[in-house]
Amino acid sequence: MFSLAAKSQVGINTSNPQGIFSVDGMKNNPTSGVPTSAQAKDDLVMTPNGNLGLGLISPGTTLDVNGAITNRETALAVAGNAVTIPANVSLVQLTGAATSAVVITAPAAPNPGQRLIVYNNTTGGFGATLGGVTIPNGKALEYVYSNSGWRSTDGGAGGTTSTNIYTADGTLTGNRIVTQGGNTLAFTGTQTNAFSVDGNTLSVDAANDRVGLGTTAPDTKLTISTPDNSFGLNHTNGTVNLKTYIGGGVVSVGTTTANDLRFTTNNTQKMTITSGGNIGVGTVTPTNKLVIAGSNAQPSAQGTATTNATLRVDGSSNHALDFGTYANSPYGSYISSQNKTAAAGLPLVLNPEGGNVGVNTTPGTALDVNGAITNREIVLAVSGNTVTVPPNVGQVQLTGTATGTITINAFAAPNAGQRLVVFNNTSGGFGATLNGVTVPNGKALEYVFSNSNWRSTDGGTVGVSSANIGDIKASFSVSDHGGWVKLDGRSVGGLTTTQRGAANSLGFSSYIPNASNSYLVQDGTRLGSINSNNSRTIARNQLPNFQLSGTTSSAEPTIMYDIINNNGKPATDAYSYTFLAGKIGTGTRNLDHVNTNVLHQNPHSHSFTTNSVNGGVAQQSINIQPQSLSVNMFVYLGN
């Protein structure tokens, strides 16, 4: 709709123009009369005096706008820490990365009074300078073109500086109140004494974010400086005072009233100093000068850094002294020299520089115990007939099975005089030897460390060693004793369990040897076997290799004869005469015919057979047993 009034007025969308040129954007004006303010919000009116109004019908200035004016923003990226603003632009946003202060170049405005707003949105944190005035990073600043240059509206390089608390010193002429309401009041600064009250009464170090009371050079977030022998801080409710005090080289913190001082963490009171001087940790009602309340718990293993102890004296990175109370029966308390990083135990020393220690008594010696002392026993199993006793042990029991004499290895004691008791409770029946002295099976022996070695209290390394399984000895004893068993051929079933095992290890599975009328010999046969006897029978092939031989005389013999009246027959009887070289049979000798030569013989030989060498009796054995001392023989089989 276009209207041309008689008064030379032009109306668009209206038949009721309000000036020489009038536009009703929404065609909501009345056909006569004056539009309301709401109806005029969409109007553009130019009056006869040349004023132009937007959103109103009676502009009071050359341009009168009822509403917001938007100057469209232009984004400009800096390059090389510089940027140029094009002509006919009123709002720019600087972007990009800056490595130092940004230099802004802007062309001269066609007319003085043109305005320019610059928003420094660069990265790097640097300012941007135009006309000698710097726009801080993240801030916006308005300029106006005047006197051939861009002038900042906050004073600029060539503008006019207003007189106020920001630009000039002054004096209050009366009390002043700043009513903030719902608003905040903030001060920013970059100087060490950016804000102060009465010199050093209050000083704000904006450069380091510190506050000083009594000083303009605070070195912490809050520094209170006072003369010597003065209180510094007081927190009070009007009755109780918590104060700090410095005087005479001493610092004091606490109450100046008769009230307890308690320390809190995690909103829980953990430590108390009563007005009477008692200190409580974990309790607010200490009954003694120092009370530490914890929880009952068993001691922690060595190598544990954080233990169950109630109190710890921490010495270094790897050891500490712990105090605690047991949680299990029979309860009680403990002191532990704790290794925090390894499983090895650490020493606990009482009176290291001298002084007696008493247990249940007033001590009269270095250690005086009124009661029994127990060295707790540790059990060690032998392996390969060897066992190693660890350091710092006073009594050990050896267990396991041995097949021969056990070798005991023991560390050198840290100090001469340490004692060690060894109980040989191994199976197999063998002894256990430490430094040349053997602990018999089933027995215990005490050693003492002296002159750099373990010495047995029954004679030491130069004493008599005890027996080992299988040792043999002669004795006037008539029966078994101390592990020594008489060699009498008995069944091993009658021996003890340990002795049976030892006998079996020596090869005596059924009977032990019988040493009666036997001599010891190493002949390479089975140990314990009885061989040969004490008598010998000489066989023919054991006689010397010789022959019995001989010859009769070869000389011509003279044969003599006797005539015997045989069987009483008369000599004149032709059948009664016998010629003999010897006397055989019976009869009456004829004396008239004695030694009478009867014949002559040539030389010749004869064979003969002798009588039995031993007289013709059965052969007897020869007793080869020498003169001897009668004793009993024993073998060591243990108990």
DOVONU-285828 format. One record per residue (C-alpha): residue in three letters; x, y, z; residue number from 1. Coordinates in pm, whole numbers, m for minus. Layout:
// residues N
Ala:X:Y:Z:NUM
...
END
This chain:
// residues 639
Met:0:0:0:1
Phe:140:335:m94:2
Ser:m15:666:21:3
Leu:65:1018:m88:4
Ala:m94:1273:146:5
Ala:m188:1629:51:6
Lys:75:1766:286:7
Ser:352:1609:69:8
Gln:381:1314:309:9
Val:465:968:187:10
Gly:326:662:365:11
Ile:407:301:297:12
Asn:167:42:431:13
Thr:m26:320:595:14
Ser:m281:582:494:15
Asn:m193:778:804:16
Pro:178:882:761:17
Gln:339:1030:1075:18
Gly:611:1229:896:19
Ile:722:1337:555:20
Phe:820:972:509:21
Ser:651:701:710:22
Val:668:320:685:23
Asp:434:93:885:24
Gly:611:m241:865:25
Met:329:m451:1005:26
Lys:40:m233:874:27
Asn:m95:m212:1226:28
Asn:m123:169:1257:29
Pro:m468:324:1285:30
Thr:m610:498:980:31
Ser:m624:822:1174:32
Gly:m469:962:1481:33
Val:m138:875:1650:34
Pro:m23:509:1674:35
Thr:51:365:2015:36
Ser:406:291:2124:37
Ala:347:m77:2056:38
Gln:208:m1:1710:39
Ala:505:226:1634:40
Lys:765:m44:1721:41
Asp:773:m151:1356:42
Asp:763:200:1209:43
Leu:1025:412:1031:44
Val:956:788:1038:45
Met:1148:1086:900:46
Thr:1035:1418:1038:47
Pro:1046:1753:860:48
Asn:1355:1857:1062:49
Gly:1550:1567:917:50
Asn:1544:1335:1216:51
Leu:1503:968:1146:52
Gly:1325:744:1394:53
Leu:1319:362:1409:54
Gly:1054:204:1631:55
Leu:905:539:1722:56
Ile:721:824:1550:57
Ser:889:1131:1717:58
Pro:1272:1100:1678:59
Gly:1455:1350:1896:60
Thr:1793:1321:1727:61
Thr:1919:1277:1378:62
Leu:1887:902:1433:63
Asp:1665:784:1714:64
Val:1627:407:1755:65
Asn:1378:243:1991:66
Gly:1553:m100:2012:67
Ala:1887:m261:1968:68
Ile:2136:m174:1696:69
Thr:2359:m453:1568:70
Asn:2689:m378:1403:71
Arg:2774:m707:1232:72
Glu:3111:m845:1349:73
Thr:3400:m924:1116:74
Ala:3647:m1197:1221:75
Leu:4010:m1122:1134:76
Ala:4293:m1373:1185:77
Val:4628:m1231:1296:78
Ala:4936:m1322:1095:79
Gly:5288:m1257:1215:80
Asn:5143:m1086:1525:81
Ala:4976:m821:1302:82
Val:4629:m757:1158:83
Thr:4473:m490:931:84
Ile:4110:m377:977:85
Pro:3934:m306:646:86
Ala:3738:15:584:87
Asn:3373:61:674:88
Val:3383:m194:961:89
Ser:3262:m113:1310:90
Leu:3312:m442:1500:91
Val:3597:m694:1461:92
Gln:3702:m1011:1644:93
Leu:4072:m1091:1634:94
Thr:4144:m1465:1609:95
Gly:4443:m1691:1547:96
Ala:4760:m1750:1747:97
Ala:4986:m1473:1873:98
Thr:5339:m1515:2002:99
Ser:5374:m1154:2119:100
Ala:5174:m829:2132:101
Val:4953:m789:1823:102
Val:4983:m469:1617:103
Ile:4647:m346:1478:104
Thr:4638:m126:1165:105
Ala:4310:55:1085:106
Pro:4236:295:796:107
Ala:4123:649:862:108
Ala:3749:685:900:109
Pro:3569:889:628:110
Asn:3419:1105:904:111
Pro:3517:1185:1263:112
Gly:3290:1018:1517:113
Gln:3292:674:1357:114
Arg:3315:405:1617:115
Leu:3510:79:1615:116
Ile:3493:m208:1868:117
Val:3782:m459:1881:118
Tyr:3753:m795:2064:119
Asn:4095:m964:2123:120
Asn:4014:m1339:2103:121
Thr:4360:m1455:1997:122
Thr:4541:m1748:2159:123
Gly:4876:m1707:2331:124
Gly:4756:m1459:2593:125
Phe:4898:m1142:2435:126
Gly:4738:m799:2404:127
Ala:4651:m619:2076:128
Thr:4745:m251:2035:129
Leu:4567:17:1825:130
Gly:4652:385:1849:131
Gly:4883:321:2146:132
Val:4610:160:2357:133
Thr:4631:m217:2427:134
Ile:4330:m447:2435:135
Pro:4405:m722:2690:136
Asn:4368:m1079:2568:137
Gly:4009:m1194:2607:138
Lys:3880:m835:2634:139
Ala:3696:m589:2404:140
Leu:3760:m214:2368:141
Glu:3574:63:2183:142
Tyr:3748:330:1975:143
Val:3615:651:1822:144
Tyr:3774:830:1527:145
Ser:3860:1186:1631:146
Asn:4121:1444:1536:147
Ser:4253:1216:1260:148
Gly:4309:919:1490:149
Trp:4142:626:1664:150
Arg:4087:713:2029:151
Ser:4002:460:2300:152
Thr:3689:545:2494:153
Asp:3864:444:2822:154
Gly:4106:734:2792:155
Gly:4309:625:2498:156
Ala:4638:759:2392:157
Gly:4495:1094:2300:158
Gly:4160:1108:2471:159
Thr:4051:1279:2785:160
Thr:4121:1113:3122:161
Ser:3845:1149:3380:162
Thr:3926:1228:3739:163
Asn:3821:940:3971:164
Ile:3973:683:4202:165
Tyr:4106:500:3899:166
Thr:4296:800:3754:167
Ala:4385:1032:4045:168
Asp:4451:1040:4415:169
Gly:4190:1196:4637:170
Thr:4059:1242:4987:171
Leu:3727:1125:5123:172
Thr:3525:1409:5258:173
Gly:3303:1179:5463:174
Asn:3208:821:5526:175
Arg:3114:623:5221:176
Ile:2911:306:5186:177
Val:2914:82:4884:178
Thr:2591:m108:4863:179
Gln:2654:m415:4650:180
Gly:2317:m574:4677:181
Gly:2331:m887:4465:182
Asn:2642:m768:4284:183
Thr:3003:m857:4342:184
Leu:3297:m625:4390:185
Ala:3628:m753:4256:186
Phe:3974:m602:4235:187
Thr:4239:m727:3994:188
Gly:4606:m643:3991:189
Thr:4951:m759:3896:190
Gln:5171:m582:4150:191
Thr:5319:m727:4471:192
Asn:5150:m460:4682:193
Ala:4851:m414:4456:194
Phe:4613:m320:4738:195
Ser:4700:m200:5085:196
Val:4541:m44:5389:197
Asp:4737:194:5611:198
Gly:5076:93:5482:199
Asn:5142:m265:5595:200
Thr:4831:m320:5807:201
Leu:4687:m508:5509:202
Ser:4873:m573:5188:203
Val:4757:m778:4890:204
Asp:5031:m923:4673:205
Ala:4840:m967:4346:206
Ala:5149:m1085:4162:207
Asn:5187:m1391:4385:208
Asp:4835:m1424:4525:209
Arg:4939:m1351:4885:210
Val:4805:m1145:5172:211
Gly:5017:m974:5434:212
Leu:4912:m850:5776:213
Gly:5175:m624:5924:214
Thr:5393:m664:5614:215
Thr:5392:m557:5250:216
Ala:5606:m857:5149:217
Pro:5410:m1169:5241:218
Asp:5592:m1494:5157:219
Thr:5295:m1731:5206:220
Lys:4926:m1717:5124:221
Leu:4877:m1539:5457:222
Thr:5168:m1383:5641:223
Ile:5122:m1217:5978:224
Ser:5418:m1010:6094:225
Thr:5437:m888:6453:226
Pro:5706:m755:6684:227
Asp:5878:m1008:6912:228
Asn:5684:m1121:7218:229
Ser:5352:m1059:7049:230
Phe:5038:m1252:6964:231
Gly:4958:m1282:6597:232
Leu:4632:m1467:6539:233
Asn:4333:m1496:6768:234
His:4027:m1709:6697:235
Thr:3770:m1648:6967:236
Asn:3404:m1684:7044:237
Gly:3433:m1431:7323:238
Thr:3513:m1697:7583:239
Val:3765:m1937:7435:240
Asn:4077:m1798:7266:241
Leu:4299:m1981:7018:242
Lys:4612:m1774:6963:243
Thr:4956:m1777:6808:244
Tyr:5254:m1621:6983:245
Ile:5618:m1556:6896:246
Gly:5867:m1444:7156:247
Gly:6222:m1514:7267:248
Gly:6284:m1751:6976:249
Val:5985:m1966:7071:250
Val:5661:m2020:6879:251
Ser:5343:m2102:7068:252
Val:5005:m2208:6934:253
Gly:4717:m2286:7162:254
Thr:4453:m2166:7395:255
Thr:4503:m1881:7636:256
Thr:4200:m1996:7831:257
Ala:4147:m2310:8042:258
Asn:4022:m2519:7751:259
Asp:4146:m2833:7575:260
Leu:4324:m2802:7243:261
Arg:4211:m3065:6993:262
Phe:4339:m3147:6647:263
Thr:4099:m3267:6381:264
Thr:4128:m3454:6051:265
Asn:3845:m3565:5826:266
Asn:3611:m3378:6058:267
Thr:3707:m3610:6346:268
Gln:3903:m3512:6655:269
Lys:4223:m3721:6650:270
Met:4456:m3559:6908:271
Thr:4394:m3372:7233:272
Ile:4603:m3164:7472:273
Thr:4402:m3111:7785:274
Ser:4413:m2797:7991:275
Gly:4590:m3009:8255:276
Gly:4872:m3103:8013:277
Asn:4781:m3462:7920:278
Ile:4818:m3563:7556:279
Gly:4584:m3809:7389:280
Val:4612:m3959:7041:281
Gly:4299:m4139:6931:282
Thr:4128:m4028:7252:283
Val:3993:m3697:7380:284
Thr:4016:m3800:7746:285
Pro:4378:m3897:7814:286
Thr:4432:m4010:8174:287
Asn:4815:m3992:8165:288
Lys:5074:m3758:8026:289
Leu:5064:m3950:7694:290
Val:4790:m4192:7592:291
Ile:4780:m4343:7243:292
Ala:4458:m4529:7174:293
Gly:4463:m4783:6892:294
Ser:4311:m5118:6803:295
Asn:4425:m5457:6931:296
Ala:4593:m5649:6649:297
Gln:4849:m5922:6597:298
Pro:5203:m5813:6503:299
Ser:5263:m5778:6130:300
Ala:5518:m5991:5948:301
Gln:5865:m5859:5875:302
Gly:5877:m5684:5539:303
Thr:5544:m5509:5604:304
Ala:5568:m5133:5561:305
Thr:5233:m5041:5717:306
Thr:5180:m5257:6026:307
Asn:4912:m5318:6287:308
Ala:5111:m5141:6557:309
Thr:4950:m4869:6768:310
Leu:5271:m4664:6800:311
Arg:5569:m4647:6565:312
Val:5909:m4486:6604:313
Asp:6020:m4458:6242:314
Gly:6397:m4460:6201:315
Ser:6460:m4463:5826:316
Ser:6329:m4595:5497:317
Asn:6364:m4960:5598:318
His:6322:m5003:5973:319
Ala:6107:m4886:6262:320
Leu:6022:m4963:6624:321
Asp:5660:m5075:6670:322
Phe:5448:m5096:6986:323
Gly:5114:m5272:6998:324
Thr:4864:m5483:7188:325
Tyr:4759:m5835:7094:326
Ala:4408:m5918:6973:327
Asn:4425:m6289:7060:328
Ser:4450:m6476:7389:329
Pro:4645:m6450:7612:330
Tyr:4656:m6090:7483:331
Gly:4924:m5864:7628:332
Ser:5153:m5622:7445:333
Tyr:5455:m5635:7218:334
Ile:5758:m5436:7105:335
Ser:5893:m5512:6757:336
Ser:6200:m5398:6567:337
Gln:6024:m5391:6231:338
Asn:6188:m5440:5891:339
Lys:5965:m5252:5650:340
Thr:6120:m5369:5323:341
Ala:6249:m5726:5374:342
Ala:6161:m6043:5564:343
Ala:6492:m6045:5756:344
Gly:6461:m5969:6126:345
Leu:6633:m5668:6282:346
Pro:6791:m5638:6628:347
Leu:6617:m5483:6927:348
Val:6878:m5341:7165:349
Leu:6813:m5245:7528:350
Asn:7064:m5016:7701:351
Pro:7316:m5023:7415:352
Glu:7549:m4792:7607:353
Gly:7533:m4988:7932:354
Gly:7298:m5050:8220:355
Asn:7116:m5351:8356:356
Val:6786:m5488:8233:357
Gly:6544:m5658:8470:358
Val:6241:m5873:8396:359
Asn:6001:m5897:8689:360
Thr:6276:m5773:8921:361
Thr:6520:m5493:8993:362
Pro:6825:m5607:8791:363
Gly:7155:m5688:8955:364
Thr:7324:m5801:8631:365
Ala:7315:m5703:8266:366
Leu:7005:m5924:8231:367
Asp:6825:m6034:8543:368
Val:6514:m6248:8499:369
Asn:6290:m6345:8788:370
Gly:6132:m6653:8631:371
Ala:6195:m6914:8364:372
Ile:6361:m6832:8031:373
Thr:6245:m7013:7718:374
Asn:6443:m7028:7396:375
Arg:6176:m7115:7144:376
Glu:6273:m7419:6940:377
Ile:6267:m7428:6561:378
Val:6234:m7754:6369:379
Leu:6473:m7821:6080:380
Ala:6436:m8117:5843:381
Val:6762:m8273:5721:382
Ser:6811:m8312:5348:383
Gly:7086:m8524:5195:384
Asn:7224:m8584:5545:385
Thr:7286:m8208:5577:386
Val:7112:m7928:5762:387
Thr:7185:m7556:5802:388
Val:7099:m7374:6124:389
Pro:6986:m7017:6044:390
Pro:7132:m6719:6231:391
Asn:6991:m6594:6559:392
Val:6853:m6931:6674:393
Gly:6905:m7071:7026:394
Gln:6755:m7418:6998:395
Val:6683:m7650:6705:396
Gln:6526:m7991:6666:397
Leu:6656:m8194:6371:398
Thr:6392:m8409:6203:399
Gly:6358:m8614:5887:400
Thr:6534:m8930:5773:401
Ala:6911:m8971:5768:402
Thr:7101:m9244:5585:403
Gly:7439:m9149:5726:404
Thr:7605:m8911:5967:405
Ile:7441:m8568:5945:406
Thr:7655:m8262:5881:407
Ile:7533:m7951:6065:408
Asn:7625:m7610:5920:409
Ala:7579:m7310:6149:410
Phe:7646:m6943:6087:411
Ala:7900:m6765:6298:412
Ala:7737:m6598:6597:413
Pro:7743:m6217:6602:414
Asn:7898:m6228:6949:415
Ala:8106:m6477:7145:416
Gly:7911:m6653:7419:417
Gln:7595:m6726:7220:418
Arg:7454:m7070:7297:419
Leu:7294:m7326:7070:420
Val:7113:m7645:7177:421
Val:7074:m7916:6911:422
Phe:6833:m8210:6958:423
Asn:6893:m8490:6707:424
Asn:6546:m8634:6653:425
Thr:6607:m8775:6305:426
Ser:6511:m9125:6202:427
Gly:6775:m9369:6082:428
Gly:6975:m9367:6405:429
Phe:7268:m9156:6285:430
Gly:7450:m8885:6473:431
Ala:7463:m8519:6370:432
Thr:7802:m8346:6372:433
Leu:7874:m7976:6423:434
Asn:8237:m7868:6411:435
Gly:8368:m8218:6486:436
Val:8138:m8300:6777:437
Thr:7849:m8540:6714:438
Val:7506:m8521:6873:439
Pro:7398:m8887:6913:440
Asn:7063:m8983:6767:441
Gly:6789:m8914:7018:442
Lys:7016:m8689:7226:443
Ala:7059:m8315:7275:444
Leu:7386:m8128:7303:445
Glu:7468:m7768:7387:446
Tyr:7725:m7559:7198:447
Val:7873:m7220:7280:448
Phe:8032:m6983:7027:449
Ser:8387:m6903:7138:450
Asn:8709:m6814:6960:451
Ser:8528:m6790:6624:452
Asn:8374:m7138:6641:453
Trp:8097:m7346:6795:454
Arg:8232:m7543:7093:455
Ser:8047:m7830:7255:456
Thr:8003:m7793:7630:457
Asp:8106:m8160:7666:458
Gly:8456:m8095:7536:459
Gly:8436:m7873:7230:460
Thr:8609:m7939:6902:461
Val:8906:m8102:7082:462
Gly:8687:m8327:7298:463
Val:8585:m8686:7243:464
Ser:8337:m8730:6963:465
Ser:8024:m8933:7025:466
Ala:7949:m9255:6837:467
Asn:7800:m9290:6493:468
Ile:7569:m9566:6372:469
Gly:7776:m9877:6300:470
Asp:8067:m9793:6529:471
Ile:8219:m10100:6705:472
Lys:8372:m10106:7051:473
Ala:8498:m10359:7305:474
Ser:8372:m10327:7659:475
Phe:8354:m10510:7992:476
Ser:7986:m10415:7998:477
Val:7765:m10722:7989:478
Ser:7450:m10565:7841:479
Asp:7325:m10296:7602:480
His:7384:m9937:7711:481
Gly:7352:m9585:7568:482
Gly:7263:m9702:7220:483
Trp:7538:m9968:7218:484
Val:7401:m10314:7141:485
Lys:7588:m10634:7230:486
Leu:7683:m10845:6928:487
Asp:7525:m11169:7049:488
Gly:7342:m11282:6734:489
Arg:6994:m11187:6857:490
Ser:6700:m11117:6627:491
Val:6660:m10756:6520:492
Gly:6293:m10789:6615:493
Gly:6396:m10751:6978:494
Leu:6554:m10409:6917:495
Thr:6390:m10066:6946:496
Thr:6237:m9906:6638:497
Thr:6535:m9673:6597:498
Gln:6780:m9961:6646:499
Arg:6596:m10178:6393:500
Gly:6620:m9901:6136:501
Ala:6991:m9857:6207:502
Ala:7049:m10236:6190:503
Asn:6870:m10253:5855:504
Ser:7084:m9966:5723:505
Leu:7392:m10177:5810:506
Gly:7252:m10483:5633:507
Phe:7130:m10674:5941:508
Ser:6774:m10746:5836:509
Ser:6710:m11055:6051:510
Tyr:6985:m11100:6311:511
Ile:7272:m10898:6439:512
Pro:7616:m11061:6421:513
Asn:7741:m11288:6702:514
Ala:8093:m11183:6793:515
Ser:8154:m11467:7041:516
Asn:8510:m11614:6999:517
Ser:8555:m11397:6686:518
Tyr:8825:m11159:6584:519
Leu:8777:m10837:6381:520
Val:8916:m10850:6031:521
Gln:8867:m10646:5712:522
Asp:8850:m10929:5457:523
Gly:8625:m10780:5192:524
Thr:8326:m10998:5278:525
Arg:7985:m10878:5385:526
Leu:8009:m10660:5694:527
Gly:7897:m10846:6006:528
Ser:7938:m11192:5857:529
Ile:8108:m11467:6067:530
Asn:8366:m11656:5861:531
Ser:8592:m11958:5942:532
Asn:8661:m12076:6304:533
Asn:8937:m12097:6560:534
Ser:9046:m12461:6473:535
Arg:9197:m12608:6159:536
Thr:9217:m12966:6014:537
Ile:9516:m13018:5786:538
Ala:9421:m13195:5470:539
Arg:9671:m13420:5286:540
Asn:9719:m13157:5022:541
Gln:9811:m12910:5299:542
Leu:10114:m13129:5409:543
Pro:10460:m13060:5267:544
Asn:10525:m13225:4933:545
Phe:10773:m13513:5034:546
Gln:10805:m13891:5005:547
Leu:10930:m14158:5257:548
Ser:11178:m14394:5086:549
Gly:11489:m14609:5164:550
Thr:11686:m14927:5083:551
Thr:11818:m15221:5275:552
Ser:12187:m15285:5304:553
Ser:12338:m15445:4994:554
Ala:12640:m15600:5178:555
Glu:12669:m15973:5192:556
Pro:12477:m16068:5501:557
Thr:12560:m16316:5767:558
Ile:12238:m16484:5855:559
Met:12211:m16610:6201:560
Tyr:11936:m16842:6315:561
Asp:11781:m16982:6617:562
Ile:11618:m17318:6632:563
Ile:11307:m17332:6825:564
Asn:11138:m17643:6930:565
Asn:10808:m17545:6795:566
Asn:10510:m17610:7006:567
Gly:10697:m17831:7249:568
Lys:10799:m18090:6997:569
Pro:11137:m18256:7069:570
Ala:11428:m18116:6884:571
Thr:11495:m18448:6731:572
Asp:11155:m18435:6562:573
Ala:11214:m18357:6195:574
Tyr:10909:m18127:6194:575
Ser:10998:m17933:6497:576
Tyr:11279:m17708:6376:577
Thr:11213:m17352:6258:578
Phe:11486:m17120:6136:579
Leu:11406:m16759:6222:580
Ala:11576:m16427:6218:581
Gly:11359:m16315:6499:582
Lys:11132:m16449:6759:583
Ile:10780:m16525:6637:584
Gly:10525:m16742:6801:585
Thr:10586:m16957:7105:586
Gly:10798:m17256:7177:587
Thr:11112:m17383:7348:588
Arg:11437:m17241:7228:589
Asn:11705:m17496:7149:590
Leu:12010:m17355:7313:591
Asp:12235:m17580:7113:592
His:12136:m17400:6793:593
Val:12154:m17025:6864:594
Asn:12302:m16767:6614:595
Thr:12410:m17041:6388:596
Asn:12515:m16943:6034:597
Val:12285:m17133:5806:598
Leu:12331:m16983:5456:599
His:12507:m16732:5234:600
Gln:12317:m16458:5031:601
Asn:12408:m16227:4744:602
Pro:12345:m15841:4782:603
His:11974:m15733:4716:604
Ser:11702:m15476:4819:605
His:11359:m15489:4978:606
Ser:11054:m15253:4981:607
Phe:10877:m15180:5306:608
Thr:10567:m15000:5452:609
Thr:10586:m14782:5766:610
Asn:10331:m14768:6041:611
Ser:10067:m14470:6061:612
Val:10225:m14131:6125:613
Asn:9963:m14027:6392:614
Gly:9962:m14371:6554:615
Gly:9662:m14492:6358:616
Val:9397:m14266:6521:617
Ala:9135:m14036:6353:618
Gln:9277:m13699:6241:619
Gln:9219:m13412:6497:620
Ser:9184:m13032:6422:621
Ile:9451:m12789:6534:622
Asn:9347:m12504:6780:623
Ile:9495:m12183:6638:624
Gln:9341:m11941:6899:625
Pro:9613:m11723:7054:626
Gln:9619:m11611:7412:627
Ser:9343:m11346:7446:628
Leu:9157:m11111:7683:629
Ser:8787:m11185:7708:630
Val:8560:m10883:7642:631
Asn:8215:m10818:7498:632
Met:8175:m10655:7155:633
Phe:7910:m10387:7093:634
Val:7777:m10202:6786:635
Tyr:7623:m9854:6811:636
Leu:7262:m9857:6683:637
Gly:7125:m9562:6881:638
Asn:6835:m9568:7124:639
END
